Amino acid sequence: MIVVDDIHKHFGGFHAVDGASLEIEAGSITGLIGPNGAGKTTLFNVIAGVLEPTSGRVSMNGEDITGLPPHELFHKGLLRTFQIAHEFSSMTCRENLMMVPGGQSGEKLWNTWFGRKRIADEERALRAKADEVLEFLTIEHLAEQKAGQVSGGQKKLLELGRTMMVDAKIVFLDEVGAGVNRTLLYTIADAILRLNKERGYTFVVIEHDMDFIERLCNPVICMAQGKVLAEGTLAEIKANEQVIEAYLGTGLKNKATA
């Protein structure tokens, strides 16, 4: 589904991504791991159009998408979440979901005067869909809660919910478990698995928690110093000498630092 071919991203003399190549299969949940500074998030940002690569190519289903801005990739079904949730804090959780789909009639001034019925019909449909998403994620009790007042884990679930409000095909999750308690982390993991199995979502997950990676991901790709070191099952990755060296022989034995 996604082919990354020899991507480089330089910031002055610093090579954050230094010739990374990988492939993401449709229908997979792929884990992306590596030490801090390995280039994982920068690679995400290049694929998702947040950053333009210095060189190299990214394609999606055979189409060259290199350098396309995020809003164009959004309409192609490529979405990403961030390590720090980007909610609209003064809006309710339901409203955060309802505003996601683009091209709503209420966005045009003309329709606010002459298309009120159409706007009302769309809002009813969006409200119903948002409530369905909240129920799927088991946070329907937060529908009227201001998004800025819910916990970090609930904000991560809300970000995942945003991807369900549109026709997402592939979702890039950046440290979805960061700052999340274990109970909510399992809820997030279950939601990802259900979206993958029931709705055909493809996921790519950056995560430091190896239990989370082991529960969800196959294959797992390891990066270090801007390059792809190895790919395989988590067991194969843990046994790879280059990976062990990249983690100084300790990282994969310690889930907190992996």
Secondary structure as GFF3:
##gff-version 3
##sequence-region A 1 258
A	DSSP	beta_strand	2	11	.	.	.	ID=ss1
A	DSSP	beta_strand	14	24	.	.	.	ID=ss2
A	DSSP	beta_strand	29	33	.	.	.	ID=ss3
A	DSSP	alpha_helix	40	47	.	.	.	ID=ss4
A	DSSP	beta_strand	55	60	.	.	.	ID=ss5
A	DSSP	beta_strand	63	64	.	.	.	ID=ss6
A	DSSP	alpha_helix	70	75	.	.	.	ID=ss7
A	DSSP	beta_strand	78	80	.	.	.	ID=ss8
A	DSSP	alpha_helix	93	98	.	.	.	ID=ss9
A	DSSP	three_ten_helix	105	107	.	.	.	ID=ss10
A	DSSP	alpha_helix	109	114	.	.	.	ID=ss11
A	DSSP	alpha_helix	116	136	.	.	.	ID=ss12
A	DSSP	three_ten_helix	140	142	.	.	.	ID=ss13
A	DSSP	three_ten_helix	147	149	.	.	.	ID=ss14
A	DSSP	alpha_helix	152	164	.	.	.	ID=ss15
A	DSSP	beta_strand	170	174	.	.	.	ID=ss16
A	DSSP	alpha_helix	182	199	.	.	.	ID=ss17
A	DSSP	beta_strand	202	206	.	.	.	ID=ss18
A	DSSP	alpha_helix	210	216	.	.	.	ID=ss19
A	DSSP	beta_strand	220	224	.	.	.	ID=ss20
A	DSSP	beta_strand	227	232	.	.	.	ID=ss21
A	DSSP	alpha_helix	234	239	.	.	.	ID=ss22
A	DSSP	alpha_helix	241	246	.	.	.	ID=ss23
A	DSSP	three_ten_helix	251	253	.	.	.	ID=ss24
###
